[in-house]
Amino acid sequence: MKIKVEGEKIVKVVKKVERIEIVLENPGDAKEGIDLILQKSGLLAKDAYKGLKDIHVTAFQEYKTSAVDYKMIFLLEFLFEDSVSPEARVSAIREFQALFDVV
């Protein structure tokens, strides 16, 4: 399953949980931020995340009105073990996305 997250939201959540302001220049930076968020939020300790193997991060730019007005968007692909049910996958992703709804 894949979701998209604005780079600015990743920066805000990392600042909230770690009290540092990171700079996202590429998918590797975003992956480090995502890892910090997962560790500090306690989500990795929950049952829904037991079957999470990895999160692949890719980047693209989303243009709103012109070529100079864009946002950096990161596509997060959640890779679960085959034994994890679709309901558990959706639950895990829903909890993860909820962190970004409050910023």
Secondary structure as the mmCIF struct_conf table of DSSP 4:
data_model
#
loop_
_struct_conf.conf_type_id
_struct_conf.id
_struct_conf.beg_label_comp_id
_struct_conf.beg_label_asym_id
_struct_conf.beg_label_seq_id
_struct_conf.end_label_comp_id
_struct_conf.end_label_asym_id
_struct_conf.end_label_seq_id
STRN STRN1 LYS A 2 GLU A 6
HELX_RH_AL_P HELX_RH_AL_P1 GLY A 7 GLU A 18
BEND BEND1 ARG A 19 ARG A 19
BEND BEND2 ASN A 26 ASN A 26
HELX_RH_AL_P HELX_RH_AL_P2 PRO A 27 SER A 41
TURN_TY1_P TURN_TY1_P1 GLY A 42 GLY A 42
HELX_RH_3T_P HELX_RH_3T_P1 LEU A 43 ALA A 45
BEND BEND3 LYS A 46 LYS A 46
HELX_RH_3T_P HELX_RH_3T_P2 ASP A 47 TYR A 49
TURN_TY1_P TURN_TY1_P2 LYS A 50 GLY A 51
STRN STRN2 LEU A 52 SER A 66
TURN_TY1_P TURN_TY1_P3 ALA A 67 VAL A 68
STRN STRN3 ASP A 69 PHE A 80
TURN_TY1_P TURN_TY1_P4 ASP A 82 SER A 83
BEND BEND4 VAL A 84 VAL A 84
HELX_RH_AL_P HELX_RH_AL_P3 PRO A 86 ASP A 101
TURN_TY1_P TURN_TY1_P5 VAL A 102 VAL A 102
#
